[in-house]
């Protein structure tokens, strides 16, 4: 499970490596990348229930699961609140305790009207600048373009 504002694209290397040894299920959280982006609730409360429904739909019993950031919190909520059993749980930097969110995202939330009106090219530049600060290594242009695609 990916974090926010990311997508399964950001976990592609992990997915590829794990798929050499395991059957890997992945999807984009509701409201992200290739998933439905209609005006709907995309809160943690919905995401863990969606995860629970998908695991049931896939008929997977006691899977291993990994989640990063918001995805890690979704995994924990699914286990603790929905009582979903997992054989193993791996969480990477889960946003499990409030308050969470970077100062940048808090600023955007406080200034929604200012940010919602920026032209697409400025929005893309802001997102690109942000994602460059969220990576351990310098990102190549192909990766940046993949993250920006949606």
C-alpha positions in Angstrom: 0.0 0.0 0.0 1.4 3.3 -1.1 1.4 6.6 0.8 0.0 9.9 0.0 0.2 11.8 -2.3 1.9 8.9 -4.1 0.7 5.9 -5.9 1.6 2.3 -6.6 4.1 3.7 -9.2 6.3 4.7 -6.3 6.4 1.1 -5.0 7.2 -0.4 -8.5 10.7 -1.6 -7.5 9.5 -3.2 -4.3 6.6 -4.8 -6.2 8.9 -6.2 -8.9 11.3 -7.6 -6.3 8.6 -9.2 -4.2 6.9 -10.7 -7.2 9.9 -12.9 -7.9 9.0 -14.8 -4.7 5.3 -14.0 -4.0 2.0 -13.3 -5.6 1.7 -9.5 -5.2 -1.5 -7.6 -5.1 -1.4 -3.8 -5.3 -3.7 -1.0 -6.2 -3.9 2.7 -6.0 -5.8 4.1 -3.0 -9.1 5.6 -3.8 -8.5 9.1 -5.1 -4.9 8.5 -6.2 -3.2 7.9 -9.6 -5.2 5.5 -11.7 -8.1 5.0 -9.2 -11.4 6.7 -9.2 -11.1 10.4 -8.5 -14.7 11.4 -8.3 -15.8 13.6 -5.5 -15.8 11.1 -2.7 -14.5 10.5 0.8 -10.9 9.3 0.6 -10.2 9.4 4.3 -8.4 6.8 6.3 -11.8 5.5 7.4 -12.7 4.6 3.8 -9.3 3.3 2.8 -9.0 0.6 5.4 -12.5 -0.6 4.6 -11.7 -0.6 0.9 -8.5 -2.6 1.7 -10.6 -5.1 3.7 -13.1 -5.5 0.9 -10.4 -6.0 -1.7 -8.6 -8.7 0.4 -12.0 -10.4 0.7 -12.7 -10.1 -3.0 -9.2 -11.5 -3.9 -9.9 -14.3 -1.4 -6.4 -14.0 0.2 -6.1 -15.6 3.6 -3.5 -14.3 6.1 -1.4 -12.4 3.6 1.9 -10.6 4.2 1.2 -6.9 3.8 3.4 -3.8 3.5 2.3 -0.2 3.7 4.1 3.1 3.5 3.0 6.4 5.1 -0.8 6.7 4.7 -0.8 3.2 3.3 1.0 2.0 6.5 -1.7 3.6 8.6 -4.4 2.0 6.4 -2.8 -1.4 7.0 -2.7 -0.9 10.7 -6.3 0.4 10.8 -7.4 -2.7 8.8 -5.7 -5.0 11.2 -6.8 -3.2 14.4 -10.2 -1.9 13.6 -11.5 -4.3 11.0 -9.7 -7.2 12.7 -8.1 -8.4 9.5 -5.4 -11.0 10.2 -2.1 -10.9 8.4 0.8 -13.4 8.5 3.3 -10.5 8.5 2.8 -6.7 8.6 5.5 -4.3 7.4 4.9 -0.6 7.9 7.3 2.0 6.6 7.0 5.5 8.2 3.3 5.1 8.9 1.4 8.3 9.8 0.0 6.6 12.8 -0.1 9.3 15.4 -1.6 12.7 15.0 -0.8 15.4 14.2 0.8 14.3 11.0 1.6 16.0 7.7 4.5 18.1 6.6 4.6 21.8 7.2 4.2 22.2 3.5 0.9 20.2 3.4 -0.4 22.0 6.5 0.3 25.3 4.7 -1.6 24.2 1.6 -4.5 23.1 3.8 -4.6 26.5 5.4 -4.4 28.3 2.1 -6.6 26.1 -0.1 -8.0 28.9 -2.1 -4.6 30.3 -3.0 -3.3 26.9 -4.2 -6.5 25.7 -5.9 -6.3 28.5 -8.4 -2.8 28.1 -9.7 -2.3 27.2 -13.3 -1.4 23.6 -14.1 2.2 24.4 -15.0 2.8 26.0 -11.6 1.0 23.2 -9.8 3.3 20.7 -11.6 6.4 22.7 -10.6 5.3 22.8 -7.0 4.7 19.0 -6.9 8.0 18.3 -8.7 9.9 20.5 -6.2 8.1 18.7 -3.3 8.8 15.2 -4.5 12.5 15.9 -5.0 12.6 16.7 -1.2 10.9 13.4 -0.3 13.5 11.1 -1.9 16.6 9.6 -0.5 18.4 9.7 -3.8 18.3 12.2 -6.7 15.4 11.2 -8.9 15.9 10.8 -12.6 13.5 12.5 -15.0 11.7 9.3 -16.0 10.7 8.8 -12.3 9.7 12.4 -11.8 7.5 12.2 -15.0 5.9 8.9 -13.7 5.1 10.5 -10.4 3.7 13.6 -12.1 1.7 11.8 -14.7 -1.6 11.8 -12.8 
